[in-house]
Amino acid sequence: MNFLKILAFLFLAAGFGIVFAARTIVKKYHLDQKSKCDFENEMTGEELQQYKVNKATVNVKMMGMLVALPGLILIVVLFK
C-alpha cells in the first residue's frame, strides 16, 4: 500500500512539474517551431509566433496533466 502511495505522489509531482515548466520546455526544445497553423495567411508575423508558442505551451500542459491523472486516480482510490 505504501508503494502505491509513493507512486501516486511521484506521478503527481512529475505531472505538475511538467505543467509548471511548460513554457520553459517549449523554449528549450523549440516546440513552437514544430507546431502548425492552418490560417497563417490571416495573421501577422508576431501574432503567428505568439499563436505557435501558446499552442505548444497548451499541448505540453495537457501532456503534464495526462501524466498527473493516474496519480490523482490512485490518490482518490487509496485515501478513500
Secondary structure, 3 states (H helix, E strand, C coil): CHHHHHHHHHHHHHHHHHHHCHHHHHHHHCHHHHCCCCCHHHCCHHHHHHHHHHHHHHHHHHHHHHHHHHHHHHHHHHCC
